[in-house]
Amino acid sequence: MGMRIGYGWDSHEFKKGVPLKLGGLAIDHPQGLFGHSDGDVLLHAITDALLGALAVGDIGSFFPPGDSRWKDADSTIFVNLAMEEAQTAGYRIVNVDTTLILAAPKIGPISGDLRERVAELLRIAPGAVGIKAKTPEGLNQDHLAVAHAVVLLEGIEEEDSLREMEAAMDDPQTVEAVVGELVGEAHSGHSSRRRVTSRPGFDTEDIT
């Protein structure tokens, strides 16, 4: 089943009177991100990265912006669906790396909390979550928040098989049996080669 890589990108505009949500956390800020749902640009990018890795479409395919059911919806719903799609397809997340591009608020002071929350949603360790932030210098995008996300998936069956093999090789009796089998095959191969090389060659006196 192997590995799969997915990439996601999203952007939303800041607007007064809207609560700010990033990475599933409520952030204290004068402006929030306007969108059909809660505008959580980070979770939207991660969701698209997951769906992209599985080649099943994008966030709009599952949650059309024109559908009133998703008006002001919590974006953790989107992540949960993408996680279910990955599990159904036989994959788990290895790690995710993200970059936020926004003028404010400062992400450094809350990056640890963001990592913890995203890790919780993705059911991975915080050490497998990258959260980076950049300012949009010279891009005239101070009114926007942009998020990029890359996710790596691994096949569950393949990973479990490797773990079973590693566990088996930790058993001395299993190792002894495998070595014995290999030695037996080696001896069998040598005997076969001896039989082949022991055949008599041509007698040139019989050639007419």
N, C-alpha and C positions, 0 to 999 in steps of 0.2 A: 504493500500500500504506500510505503515511502513517506516523503515529506512534502508539504505544500506551503507556499508563501502567499500572503495576501496583503494588498495595499489599499488603504482607505484615506479619503480626503473629504473635508467638509468646511463650510464657512457660514457664519451668521453675523448679522449686523447688531450692534449695540443699540439699545433703546431704553429711554427712561420709563420708569414705572413697571419694569419687567424684572422679576427676580432672576439672579444669575445662578445658573447651575453648570458645574464643570466636573466631569468624572463622577457623576452621581452625588456630588456634594453641593450644598447650598453655600454660596460664597457671599460675604458681605461686601457689596459694591453698589455705587449709586445707579448703575445701569446693568441691565441684563441682556441676554441674547434673544432676539426676536425670531420666532419660528413657529411652524404649525404645532409642533410639540413643545417641550420645555426648552428647546434651543441648545441642548447640551452638545456642543460641537465636538467635544472629545469622545464621548460615547458614540456619537454618530459615525465618526471616522473609524473607531474600533469595530463597530458593527459592520461597516462596509468592508473593512479589511478581512474580517472573518468570512463574510458571505462571498467575497471575491476569491479567497483561497479555496473555497468549495465550488466555485464557478456556478453558483445558483442564482445570480442576479445581484441587485443592490438593495439598499434599505427602502427605496421608493417602490420596489417590486412587491415587497411584503407589507409596507405601510404607506399607501399612496397619500400624498399631502392633501388631496381633495377629499379624503374620507374623514367625516366628522368624528368618527370614533377615536381618532388619534389627536384631536385638538387638545393641546396642553398636556399630552400624555407624558408620563415619566419615561425617560429614555432607557432606564434599566430594563423595561419591557423589550426593547429592541435587542439589547445585548443578550437577554435570556433566550430569545428566539434564535439568534445566531448561534448561541452555545448549544441549543437543542439540535440545530441542523448539523453542527460539527459532530456531536455525539452520535446522531443517527447515521452519519456517513462513516463513522468509525475513526474519528480523529480527536485528539486532545491538543490543547495549547502547550507549546514549549515555552515561548516567551513573546512579549509584545513590546514594541518600541514606539514612542509617540513624540511629536513635537508640536507645541502650541506656539502660534505667532499672534501676539496681541500687545498693545501698548500698555494696557492695565487691565486687571490688577497684577501685582507682582506674584509670580508663581513660585519663586524660590521658597518663601516662608511656608507655603502650604503643599509643597511638592511631596513631602513625606505622607501627609494625609491623603493626597490624591493617589499615591502609589498603593497605600493600604486599601483604599476603597476599590480601585480598579482591580487589584489582585483578588479581593473578596468576590467581586462580580464574575471574574474569569476563572475563579477556583484554582489559582496558582499562587506561588510564593511572591511576596513583594519584591524579592530580588530578581524576579523574572519580568518585572514591569519597568520600562524606561519612561520617565517623564522629563521632557526638556522644554524650555521656553525661550523664544526669541522675540525681539521687538521688530516691528515692520519699518525699519529705518529707510527712509527715502522712497517708500512704496505708496505713501499717501493712503494708508489703510488703517489709520488710528481708530476708525469707526467700526472696524471688523475684528472678529476673532477667527482664526484659521487653525485647523488641526490636521496633522498628517499622522497616519498610523501604519505600522507594518507588523504583521503577525506571522509566526512560524507554527505550523501544525505538524504532528507526527501521527502515523497510523497506530491505533491502539493495539490491534492484533499483533503487529510486527514487534512493537515494544514489549508486549507481554511475553511473546515467544522468546525474545532475547533474554528477558529476566528469568524465564523458566530454564533456559539453557545455562545461564550463569549460576543459578541455584543448583542445578544438577551437577555442574562441574566442581562445586564446592564439596560434594559428597565423595569421600575417598573411594568408596566401593564403586561408584559410577565411573570415576576416573580410571581405576584399575581395570574395569571391564572394557572401557573404550580403548585403553592402551593395549590390552590383551588382544582385542579384535584387530587393531591396526598391525600389531606384530604378526598375528596369524596371517593376515592378508599379505604382508611383506614376504613372509617365508613361502607362502603359496606362490607368489609371483616369481621368486627366485627359482623354485623348483621347476616351474613352467619354462623359464628361460633356459635352465640346464638341459631339460628334455629337448628343447628346440636345437640347441647348439651341439648336442651329442649325436645328432643324425650324421651318418657317413656322407662324405662328399662324393662327387662324381669320380668314377674310375675312368681315366682318360684312355685306357687300353680298350675299353668297351665301346668307344665312340668310333663309328665307321663312316 
